[in-house]
Amino acid sequence: MGREGEPIPEVKAPEGPKGVINVPQRLLMGPGPANANPRVLAAQCLPLLGHMHPPFFKIMDEIQAGLRYLFQTESKYTCLMSGTGHAGMEACISNLLEPGETFVVGDKGIWGLRVADIGERFGAKVVHLKKDAGHTFSYDELKEAVEKHKPAALFLCQGDSSTGVHQNLSGLGELCHKNGTLLIIDTVCTLGGVPFFADAWGIDAMYSGSQKVIGAPPGASPLFFSQRAVDKLKSRKTKPISFCWDLNLVGDYWGWYNSRSYHHTGMVSTWYAMREALAVIGEDGLENLWEKHQRLHNELWAGLKEMGLEPFVEDPAERLVTVNCIKVPPGVDWKAVIDYAMDTYNLEIWGGLGQTVGKIWRVGIMGYNATPGNVELVLAAFREALKKQGKLPDRPFLT
Ligand SMILES: Cc1ncc(COP(=O)(O)O)c(C=O)c1O
């Protein structure tokens, strides 16, 4: 209220949204987000609980159990960061590196660049380990870098969605531990779609995203810390710079340290959705999900190769199955293909990102969208769009 006698300002007319929201139905077969499972979306309509209510803590416990299965870990240090994959990314970096510490970053696409940038912002001494787009690091290259720099942490992205490569992680945990290094992994576009074993592979910290293979809406970043990572957090000389991502505090809300205290308001409806998505993953079974993603990747490539299209990643052993990168052939208008898919089928396929813009298309086969019918539709869209540009010999529709 204003002071007594003061004229009340005129209320401006609303300019904002009017009527009921109208959203087109799209099939999201780009690098993400993917469509969410309707059962998962429905969970978001359930009544709100208080973020410190015991029934909500029970849901948080269920989420942690689901995450332990998804990450293949016995660690009690699992949680959802409130935010997208970037929240988990900043949380790992800001909690596990102190200003001035050396951070070796595997830079083979946009995500390495992003992590290096964030590492520098938090004061780490970043060493870029560079690789050309479309290739991954060999064990020997990583061994040389870790032994030379003895970094506080090594970062690698398991699946780089900007270049379509799959980084082999085997043996790296042991290598890092021998050299006093923490191993931090990005699994935003891989978790649930390809094998990942947090404990068996000696991973120390991992973050992911809800909106790809996990099949939930964007807004929750699954996170894992090993005991070594928590020991490092607890022995820091300086406080983590970010209050929002401080895992001393966020972890306490998730019960990591045998108590529960308020840090921020948990994302109640988003976490209901994650609880449901994790239940679906448990019902499907990880081995079945990994097999399905591999099989549909093979089906996609069989169809693309028939059209004369080639993978951007030459070595099949380095090729990511969840985000497929397809070379744009000379003389083809890549944008027209994307527009055709959207205009004709409400189907999202996407172009490159960072250094791959204009060079590739990206097709995601992830989570709820990983079905043979969706792969066929993507192939039909490519076939028709290329034919329209005179870049494909006559072929029957949907062979
Ligand atoms: C491999 C990878 N890392 C990190 C991110 C960032 O995640 P978000 O956009 O959810 O913050 C993405 C997003 O596409 C990604 O594919």
The ligand as an ORCA input file, in Angstrom:
! r2SCAN-3c Opt
* xyz 0 1
  C      26.583    -34.146    -23.762
  C      25.866    -32.961    -23.183
  N      26.353    -32.366    -22.093
  C      25.741    -31.320    -21.528
  C      24.574    -30.802    -22.055
  C      23.924    -29.644    -21.389
  O      22.716    -30.038    -20.852
  P      21.498    -29.030    -20.613
  O      21.173    -28.406    -21.926
  O      20.429    -29.946    -20.095
  O      21.938    -28.039    -19.600
  C      24.026    -31.394    -23.201
  C      22.809    -30.850    -23.789
  O      22.436    -31.125    -24.895
  C      24.689    -32.504    -23.780
  O      24.204    -33.127    -24.856
*
